[in-house]
Amino acid sequence: MIWARLSTAAVIVMALLAGAAQGQGNWTQMKPLPQGANEVIGAAVGGLLYVYGGERMQTKYAIRGVNLPTQPLGMFWAYDPKTDSWTRLDSNPVPVHHAAAAAIGNKFYLFGGFRLPDTDKIGWYPEDRTWVYDTETQKWSELPPMPTPRGAAAAVAVGHKIYVVGGAKIPSGTKLPDGLNPSSPVEILGTTEMFDTETKTWTTLKPMTLPRNHLDIAYLDGKLYAIGGKVGSCFPGGFGSNVPMTEVYDIASDTWSTGAPMPTARSGIGAAVIDGKIYVIGGEGWTGESGGVFRTNEAYEPNSDKWVEEPPMPTGLQGFAKGVLDGKLYAVSGVGLRHPMYSRMALNEVYTP
């Protein structure tokens, strides 16, 4: 009896200690995006969350009997947390999916992505175009293109500069007029390029050690943190492999180093900084014959180089838009189920650490 009581007490103590290593935040549901879509991106500007992108099925052609979602929607919405309301905005002149976004001041910047090929066939054609949306004039303008055309990259703003990292493109010297598809060759990138929004010029920097796509990136205390992603392919369905890699870029020295790997290897994630921690939510994975999406929420603490488990998302999502407003992390839309059906979720889930 005494042993049983001691064992019970030990279990309780262990549970309390385990709980101390976990975050204590909570999730809430806000008004969903009126138009649910996959492969959307987001950035916060002036107290609003701007959401861009999306795909729809292009059914005229198929790869291996499957009609992949390749037609860019180019949808553009703004969410106001004060009124819990959405406003639809005009899209940019050349819609894309799998682009990268960042915000500086009153402007929303859009980099690369995949467009429909000029042949009008199924495929992902990498773009090099850069666009900026002025939230005051509500007008789009084209900026100097990226040196490297690519989609499925990640971007983050630092002062008046924006860093674009990773992604996928058509291999150098290869002609693919129909764009990328699951059977085509693809070049996965470690490319790091910086756009100066004041001089409107691009600078090529030292690339990541591990080329990857569908990653995300965050900035904290003079360093960029490139987390997760996929190697081998830029397509879902088991064509590529997820990685837990955390690479750290020191802006001052133009050097990369490695940090503690993310506990859960994921791609199609959302990463954001709140109070000195980098929160990484959601993502996709592929195991055996069936794929899935993650509810996982893990936070990286750079000072200790450790990861902490946080309360999971209410809904597993990948390819969603993320942004931070008033210390809260928003996850909007995306894909809620990868297999056996492609389920687009019109959600707006908010995490308060």
Order of alpha helices (4+ residues) and beta strands (2+ residues): alpha-beta-beta-beta-beta-beta-beta-beta-beta-beta-beta-beta-beta-beta-beta-beta-beta-beta-beta-beta-beta-beta-beta-beta-beta-beta-beta-beta-beta-beta-beta-beta-beta-beta-beta
